[in-house]
């Protein structure tokens, strides 16, 4: 029986969004040997950018964590599309990158990034544990608060 990523997400009471399409000259994902690189994903609601602004200015840490969770959900939608929704092909998440639009004095990057990390571990179990980088940036596409990308190891 196939292990469905969509079903795993539904068990959490969530739904994978429709995978977004590139807005510039890049692809949603690229595979090199057993590594799958998924381009940065942003928080979406009804296929529109959601949770706009900057942490430390007009958004709270809780709102930032929610934005990170939504961006991670979009990342999982891209993963599902890349794998034909067959989670048995996934070995693990190797690395997660979390980019946070933040004021110069913001210091809660890890708490915001946990929104993404927690969702991925809850959805994927041990396969979802990952190395992570979270960085503050001046701005992100469409004014969103968070963007998340990932490197995934696939089974040979």
ROSE-4610 file (N, C-alpha, C; in Angstrom, 1 decimal, always signed):
// ROSE-4610
residu = [X/X/X/X/X/X/X/X/X/X/X/X/X/X/X/X/X/X/X/X/X/X/X/X/X/X/X/X/X/X/X/X/X/X/X/X/X/X/X/X/X/X/X/X/X/X/X/X/X/X/X/X/X/X/X/X/X/X/X/X/X/X/X/X/X/X/X/X/X/X/X/X/X/X/X/X/X/X/X/X/X/X/X/X/X/X/X/X/X/X/X/X/X/X/X/X/X/X/X/X/X/X/X/X/X/X/X/X/X/X/X/X/X/X/X/X/X/X/X/X/X/X/X/X/X/X/X/X/X/X/X/X/X/X/X/X/X/X/X/X/X/X/X/X/X/X/X/X/X/X/X/X/X/X/X/X/X/X/X/X/X/X/X/X/X/X/X/X/X/X/X/X/X/X/X/X/X/X/X/X/X/X/X/X/X/X/X/X/X/X/X/X/X/X/X/X/X/X/X/X/X/X/X/X/X/X/X/X/X/X/X/X/X/X/X/X/X/X/X/X/X/X/X/X/X/X/X/X/X/X/X/X/X/X/X/X/X/X/X/X/X/X/X/X/X/X/X/X/X/X/X/X/X/X/X/X/X/X/X/X/X/X/X/X/X/X/X/X/X/X/X/X/X/X/X/X/X/X/X/X/X/X/X/X/X/X/X/X/X/X/X/X/X/X/X/X/X/X/X/X/X/X/X/X/X/X/X/X/X/X/X/X/X/X/X/X/X/X/X/X/X/X/X/X/X/X/X/X/X/X/X/X/X/X/X/X/X/X/X/X/X/X/X/X/X/X/X/X/X/X/X/X/X/X/X/X/X/X/X/X/X/X/X/X/X/X/X/X/X/X/X/X/X/X/X/X/X/X/X/X/X/X/X/X/X/X/X/X/X/X/X/X/X/X/X/X/X/X/X/X/X/X/X/X/X/X/X/X/X/X/X/X/X/X/X/X/X/X/X/X/X/X/X/X/X/X/X/X/X/X/X/X/X/X/X/X/X/X/X/X/X/X/X/X/X/X/X/X/X/X/X/X/X/X/X/X/X/X/X/X/X/X/X/X/X/X/X/X]
num = [1/1/1/2/2/2/3/3/3/4/4/4/5/5/5/6/6/6/7/7/7/8/8/8/9/9/9/10/10/10/11/11/11/12/12/12/13/13/13/14/14/14/15/15/15/16/16/16/17/17/17/18/18/18/19/19/19/20/20/20/21/21/21/22/22/22/23/23/23/24/24/24/25/25/25/26/26/26/27/27/27/28/28/28/29/29/29/30/30/30/31/31/31/32/32/32/33/33/33/34/34/34/35/35/35/36/36/36/37/37/37/38/38/38/39/39/39/40/40/40/41/41/41/42/42/42/43/43/43/44/44/44/45/45/45/46/46/46/47/47/47/48/48/48/49/49/49/50/50/50/51/51/51/52/52/52/53/53/53/54/54/54/55/55/55/56/56/56/57/57/57/58/58/58/59/59/59/60/60/60/61/61/61/62/62/62/63/63/63/64/64/64/65/65/65/66/66/66/67/67/67/68/68/68/69/69/69/70/70/70/71/71/71/72/72/72/73/73/73/74/74/74/75/75/75/76/76/76/77/77/77/78/78/78/79/79/79/80/80/80/81/81/81/82/82/82/83/83/83/84/84/84/85/85/85/86/86/86/87/87/87/88/88/88/89/89/89/90/90/90/91/91/91/92/92/92/93/93/93/94/94/94/95/95/95/96/96/96/97/97/97/98/98/98/99/99/99/100/100/100/101/101/101/102/102/102/103/103/103/104/104/104/105/105/105/106/106/106/107/107/107/108/108/108/109/109/109/110/110/110/111/111/111/112/112/112/113/113/113/114/114/114/115/115/115/116/116/116/117/117/117/118/118/118/119/119/119/120/120/120/121/121/121/122/122/122/123/123/123/124/124/124/125/125/125/126/126/126/127/127/127/128/128/128/129/129/129/130/130/130/131/131/131/132/132/132/133/133/133/134/134/134/135/135/135/136/136/136/137/137/137/138/138/138/139/139/139/140/140/140/141/141/141/142/142/142/143/143/143/144/144/144/145/145/145/146/146/146/147/147/147/148/148/148/149/149/149/150/150/150/151/151/151/152/152/152/153/153/153/154/154/154/155/155/155/156/156/156]
x = [+0.8/+0.0/+0.9/+0.5/+1.3/+1.1/+2.2/+2.1/+1.9/+0.7/+0.3/+0.6/+1.3/+1.6/+0.3/-0.6/-1.8/-2.6/-2.7/-3.4/-2.7/-1.4/-0.7/-1.1/-1.1/-1.5/-2.9/-3.8/-5.2/-5.4/-4.6/-4.7/-4.3/-3.6/-3.3/-4.4/-5.5/-6.6/-6.3/-5.3/-4.9/-5.1/-4.9/-5.0/-3.9/-3.3/-2.2/-2.8/-2.2/-2.7/-2.4/-3.0/-2.6/-1.2/-0.3/+1.1/+1.2/+1.9/+2.0/+3.0/+2.8/+3.7/+4.8/+5.9/+7.0/+6.5/+7.0/+6.6/+7.8/+8.8/+10.0/+10.7/+11.9/+12.6/+13.3/+12.5/+13.0/+12.0/+12.3/+11.4/+11.0/+9.9/+9.5/+10.4/+11.0/+11.9/+12.9/+14.1/+15.1/+15.7/+16.0/+16.6/+18.0/+18.9/+20.2/+20.6/+20.7/+20.9/+19.8/+20.1/+19.1/+18.6/+19.0/+18.6/+17.5/+16.5/+15.4/+15.5/+15.6/+15.7/+14.4/+13.7/+12.4/+12.6/+12.2/+12.3/+11.5/+11.8/+11.2/+9.7/+9.0/+7.5/+7.1/+6.0/+5.6/+4.2/+3.8/+2.5/+1.3/+0.4/-0.7/-2.0/-3.0/-4.4/-5.3/-6.0/-6.8/-5.9/-4.7/-3.8/-3.3/-3.4/-2.9/-1.9/-0.9/+0.0/-0.7/-0.3/-0.9/+0.1/-0.3/+0.5/+1.7/+1.3/+2.3/+2.8/+4.1/+4.7/+6.0/+6.5/+7.8/+7.6/+8.4/+8.4/+9.2/+8.7/+9.3/+8.7/+8.0/+7.3/+5.8/+5.1/+3.7/+3.2/+4.1/+3.7/+4.3/+3.6/+4.0/+4.8/+5.5/+6.2/+5.1/+4.0/+2.9/+2.5/+2.3/+1.9/+3.0/+4.3/+5.4/+5.4/+5.2/+5.2/+4.1/+2.9/+1.8/+2.2/+2.9/+3.3/+4.3/+5.2/+6.2/+5.5/+4.5/+3.7/+3.0/+2.4/+1.7/+2.7/+3.9/+4.9/+5.4/+5.5/+6.0/+4.9/+3.6/+2.5/+2.6/+3.0/+3.2/+4.4/+5.4/+6.6/+6.2/+5.3/+4.9/+4.0/+3.2/+2.4/+3.4/+4.5/+5.4/+6.1/+6.4/+7.0/+6.0/+4.8/+3.8/+3.7/+3.7/+3.6/+4.9/+6.0/+7.3/+7.4/+6.8/+6.8/+5.6/+4.7/+3.4/+2.7/+2.8/+2.2/+2.6/+3.7/+4.2/+5.3/+4.9/+5.9/+6.9/+6.6/+7.6/+8.9/+8.9/+10.1/+11.0/+10.5/+11.3/+12.1/+13.4/+14.3/+14.2/+14.3/+14.3/+14.4/+14.0/+14.4/+15.8/+16.6/+18.0/+18.2/+17.7/+17.9/+16.7/+16.4/+15.3/+15.9/+15.5/+15.9/+14.7/+14.8/+13.6/+14.1/+13.5/+13.9/+12.7/+13.1/+12.1/+12.3/+11.3/+11.3/+11.2/+12.2/+12.3/+12.9/+12.6/+13.2/+14.7/+15.5/+16.9/+17.1/+16.2/+16.4/+15.6/+15.0/+14.2/+15.1/+14.7/+15.6/+14.9/+13.7/+12.9/+12.9/+14.0/+14.0/+13.7/+14.3/+14.1/+12.7/+12.1/+10.7/+9.8/+10.0/+9.3/+9.5/+10.8/+11.1/+10.5/+10.3/+9.7/+8.3/+7.6/+6.3/+6.4/+7.5/+7.7/+8.2/+9.2/+9.8/+8.8/+8.0/+7.0/+6.0/+5.6/+4.6/+5.3/+6.5/+7.2/+7.4/+7.8/+8.0/+6.7/+5.7/+4.3/+3.8/+4.0/+3.5/+4.3/+5.7/+6.5/+7.2/+7.1/+7.7/+9.2/+10.0/+11.4/+12.0/+11.2/+11.6/+11.6/+10.9/+10.8/+11.8/+12.6/+13.7/+14.8/+15.3/+16.1/+17.1/+18.2/+19.1/+18.3/+18.6/+17.9/+18.7/+18.4/+19.0/+17.8/+17.8/+16.8/+17.5/+17.2/+17.8/+16.8/+17.2/+16.3/+16.8/+15.8/+16.0/+15.2/+15.5/+14.8/+13.4/+13.3/+12.0/+12.0/+10.8/+10.5/+9.5/+9.4/+8.5/+7.0/+6.4/+5.0/+4.8/+5.8/+5.7/+5.3/+5.5/+5.2/+6.2/+5.9/+6.7/+7.8/+7.5/+8.4/+8.4/+9.6/+9.7/+10.5/+10.1/+10.8/+11.2/+12.4/+12.9/+13.4/+13.7/+14.1/+14.9/+15.8/+16.5/+16.1/+15.6/+15.1/+15.9/+16.2/+16.9/+15.9/+16.0/+15.1/+15.8/+15.0/+15.5/+16.0/+17.1/+17.7/+16.7]
y = [-1.2/+0.0/+1.2/+2.2/+3.5/+4.4/+5.0/+5.9/+7.3/+7.9/+9.1/+10.3/+11.3/+12.5/+13.3/+13.3/+14.0/+13.5/+12.1/+11.5/+11.9/+11.9/+12.2/+13.6/+14.6/+16.0/+16.1/+15.3/+15.3/+14.8/+13.8/+13.3/+14.4/+15.4/+16.6/+17.6/+17.3/+18.3/+19.4/+19.2/+20.2/+19.7/+20.5/+20.1/+20.7/+19.9/+20.5/+21.5/+22.6/+23.5/+23.0/+23.7/+23.4/+23.9/+23.1/+23.5/+24.8/+25.8/+27.0/+26.8/+27.7/+27.7/+28.8/+28.6/+29.6/+30.9/+32.0/+33.3/+34.0/+33.3/+33.8/+32.7/+32.8/+31.9/+30.8/+29.9/+28.8/+27.7/+26.5/+25.4/+25.1/+24.5/+24.2/+23.2/+22.3/+21.4/+20.9/+20.4/+19.9/+18.7/+17.6/+16.4/+16.2/+15.9/+15.5/+14.3/+13.2/+11.9/+11.6/+11.4/+11.1/+12.4/+13.6/+14.8/+15.5/+16.0/+16.7/+18.1/+19.1/+20.5/+21.2/+21.7/+22.4/+23.8/+24.6/+26.1/+26.7/+27.9/+28.6/+28.7/+28.4/+28.5/+29.5/+30.2/+31.3/+30.9/+31.6/+31.3/+31.8/+30.9/+31.2/+30.9/+31.6/+31.4/+31.6/+30.5/+30.6/+31.0/+30.5/+30.8/+32.2/+32.9/+34.3/+34.5/+35.4/+35.6/+35.9/+35.4/+35.5/+35.9/+36.6/+37.1/+38.0/+39.1/+40.1/+41.0/+41.3/+42.2/+41.7/+42.3/+42.0/+41.7/+40.7/+40.4/+41.5/+41.9/+43.0/+44.3/+44.4/+45.6/+45.5/+44.8/+44.6/+43.2/+42.2/+40.9/+40.3/+39.5/+38.9/+37.6/+37.1/+35.8/+34.7/+34.7/+33.7/+33.8/+35.0/+35.2/+34.7/+35.0/+34.5/+33.0/+32.3/+30.9/+30.3/+31.0/+30.6/+30.7/+31.8/+32.0/+30.9/+30.5/+29.5/+28.1/+27.9/+26.6/+26.6/+27.7/+27.7/+27.5/+28.1/+28.0/+26.5/+25.9/+24.5/+23.6/+23.9/+23.2/+23.3/+24.5/+24.6/+23.8/+23.8/+22.9/+21.5/+21.0/+19.6/+19.4/+20.4/+20.2/+20.0/+20.8/+20.6/+19.2/+18.8/+17.4/+16.4/+16.5/+15.5/+15.5/+16.6/+16.6/+16.0/+16.3/+15.7/+14.2/+13.7/+12.2/+11.5/+12.2/+11.5/+11.1/+11.8/+11.6/+10.3/+9.7/+8.5/+8.7/+8.8/+9.2/+8.1/+6.9/+5.8/+6.0/+7.0/+7.4/+8.3/+8.9/+9.8/+9.1/+9.4/+8.9/+9.9/+11.2/+12.2/+13.6/+14.5/+15.9/+16.1/+16.6/+16.8/+18.2/+19.2/+20.6/+21.5/+22.4/+23.3/+24.7/+25.6/+27.0/+27.8/+28.7/+29.5/+31.0/+31.7/+33.2/+34.0/+34.9/+35.7/+37.1/+37.8/+39.3/+39.8/+40.6/+41.0/+42.4/+43.1/+44.3/+44.0/+45.0/+44.8/+44.3/+44.6/+44.3/+43.0/+42.3/+41.1/+40.0/+39.2/+38.1/+36.8/+36.7/+35.4/+34.5/+34.5/+33.7/+32.2/+31.7/+30.3/+29.9/+30.8/+30.5/+30.6/+31.5/+31.6/+30.3/+30.0/+28.8/+27.5/+27.5/+26.3/+26.0/+27.0/+26.8/+25.8/+26.0/+25.1/+23.7/+23.8/+22.5/+21.6/+22.2/+21.4/+20.7/+21.5/+20.9/+19.7/+19.9/+18.8/+17.6/+17.7/+16.6/+15.9/+16.7/+16.2/+15.4/+15.9/+15.2/+14.0/+14.1/+13.0/+12.2/+12.5/+11.7/+11.9/+10.8/+10.8/+11.3/+11.0/+11.5/+13.0/+13.6/+15.1/+15.8/+15.1/+15.8/+16.2/+17.4/+18.1/+19.0/+19.3/+20.4/+21.7/+22.8/+24.0/+25.3/+26.2/+27.5/+28.5/+29.5/+30.5/+31.9/+32.7/+34.0/+35.1/+36.3/+37.5/+38.2/+38.7/+39.4/+40.7/+41.6/+42.9/+42.8/+41.9/+41.7/+40.4/+40.0/+38.7/+38.9/+38.0/+38.2/+38.5/+39.4/+39.8/+40.3/+40.6/+41.2/+40.2/+38.9/+37.8/+37.9/+37.3/+37.3/+36.2/+35.1/+33.9/+33.2/+32.7/+31.8/+30.6/+29.4/+28.2/+27.4/+26.8/+25.9/+24.7/+23.6/+22.4/+21.5/+20.7/+19.7/+18.3/+17.4/+16.2/+15.0/+14.0/+12.8/+11.8/+11.3/+10.2/+8.9/+7.9/+6.5/+6.2/+5.4/+5.1/+4.2]
z = [+0.0/+0.0/+0.0/-0.8/-1.0/+0.2/+0.7/+1.8/+1.2/+1.4/+0.8/+1.7/+1.1/+1.9/+2.1/+1.1/+1.3/+2.5/+2.6/+3.7/+5.1/+5.1/+6.4/+6.8/+5.9/+6.2/+6.6/+6.0/+6.3/+7.8/+8.2/+9.5/+10.6/+10.2/+11.1/+11.0/+10.2/+10.1/+9.1/+8.3/+7.3/+5.9/+4.9/+3.5/+2.7/+1.8/+1.0/+0.0/-0.2/-1.2/-2.6/-3.6/-5.0/-5.1/-5.7/-5.8/-6.7/-6.2/-7.0/-8.2/-9.1/-10.3/-10.2/-10.8/-10.7/-11.2/-10.5/-10.9/-11.7/-11.9/-12.7/-13.4/-13.8/-14.6/-13.7/-13.2/-12.4/-12.4/-11.8/-11.8/-10.3/-10.1/-8.7/-8.0/-8.7/-8.1/-9.1/-8.6/-9.5/-8.7/-9.4/-8.8/-9.3/-8.4/-8.7/-8.0/-8.7/-8.1/-7.1/-5.8/-4.8/-4.0/-4.5/-3.8/-4.6/-3.9/-4.5/-3.9/-4.7/-4.2/-4.6/-3.6/-3.8/-3.6/-4.6/-4.6/-3.4/-3.1/-2.0/-2.1/-1.0/-1.0/+0.0/-0.3/+0.6/+1.2/+2.3/+2.8/+1.9/+1.7/+0.8/+1.4/+1.1/+1.5/+0.3/-0.2/-1.4/-2.6/-2.7/-3.8/-3.9/-2.8/-2.7/-1.6/-1.7/-0.6/+0.7/+1.8/+3.0/+4.1/+5.1/+6.2/+5.7/+5.2/+4.7/+5.8/+5.6/+6.5/+7.0/+8.1/+8.7/+10.2/+10.6/+12.1/+12.8/+13.9/+14.6/+14.2/+13.1/+12.7/+12.9/+12.0/+12.1/+12.4/+12.6/+12.8/+14.1/+14.8/+16.0/+15.7/+16.7/+16.5/+16.2/+16.8/+16.5/+15.1/+14.6/+13.2/+12.3/+12.6/+11.9/+11.8/+13.0/+13.0/+12.2/+12.2/+11.3/+9.8/+9.5/+8.1/+7.7/+8.6/+8.3/+8.2/+9.0/+8.8/+7.5/+7.0/+5.7/+4.6/+4.7/+3.7/+3.7/+4.8/+4.9/+4.3/+4.4/+3.8/+2.3/+1.8/+0.4/-0.1/+0.7/+0.4/+0.3/+1.2/+1.2/-0.1/-0.5/-1.7/-2.9/-3.0/-4.1/-4.0/-2.7/-2.6/-3.0/-2.7/-3.1/-4.6/-5.3/-6.7/-7.3/-6.8/-7.3/-7.1/-6.1/-5.8/-6.2/-6.9/-7.3/-6.0/-5.0/-3.7/-3.0/-3.4/-2.9/-1.9/-0.6/+0.4/+0.7/+0.2/+0.4/-0.4/-1.3/-2.1/-1.3/-0.2/+0.6/+1.7/+1.7/+2.7/+3.9/+3.7/+4.8/+4.2/+5.0/+4.7/+5.2/+4.3/+4.7/+5.3/+4.6/+5.1/+4.8/+5.7/+5.5/+5.6/+4.7/+4.8/+5.1/+6.1/+6.4/+6.4/+5.5/+5.3/+5.9/+6.8/+7.6/+7.3/+6.8/+6.6/+8.0/+8.5/+9.8/+10.0/+11.0/+11.4/+11.8/+11.8/+12.2/+13.6/+14.5/+15.9/+16.3/+15.3/+15.6/+16.0/+17.0/+17.5/+17.6/+17.2/+17.4/+16.1/+15.4/+14.1/+14.4/+15.4/+15.7/+16.0/+16.8/+17.1/+15.9/+15.0/+13.7/+12.9/+12.7/+11.9/+12.5/+13.8/+14.4/+13.8/+13.3/+12.7/+11.5/+10.7/+9.6/+10.1/+11.0/+11.5/+12.2/+13.0/+13.7/+12.8/+11.8/+10.8/+10.1/+9.7/+8.9/+9.7/+11.0/+11.9/+12.2/+12.4/+12.7/+11.5/+10.3/+9.1/+8.7/+8.9/+8.4/+9.4/+10.7/+11.7/+11.6/+11.8/+11.7/+10.4/+9.3/+8.0/+7.9/+8.8/+8.8/+9.6/+10.4/+11.2/+10.2/+10.4/+9.4/+10.0/+9.3/+9.6/+9.1/+9.7/+9.4/+9.5/+8.6/+8.7/+8.7/+9.6/+9.6/+9.6/+8.6/+8.5/+8.3/+8.9/+8.7/+7.4/+6.7/+5.4/+5.4/+4.6/+4.5/+3.9/+2.9/+2.2/+1.5/+1.2/+0.5/-0.6/-1.6/-2.7/-2.2/-2.9/-2.7/-1.3/-0.6/+0.8/+1.9/+1.6/+2.6/+3.7/+4.9/+6.0/+6.0/+5.4/+5.4/+4.1/+3.8/+2.6/+3.1/+2.6/+3.1/+1.8/+1.8/+0.8/+1.4/+0.7/+1.3/+0.3/+0.9/+0.2/+0.8/+0.0/+0.4/-0.2/+0.6/+0.2/-0.2/-1.4/-1.9/-1.8/-1.7/-1.8/-3.2/-3.2/-4.5/-5.4]
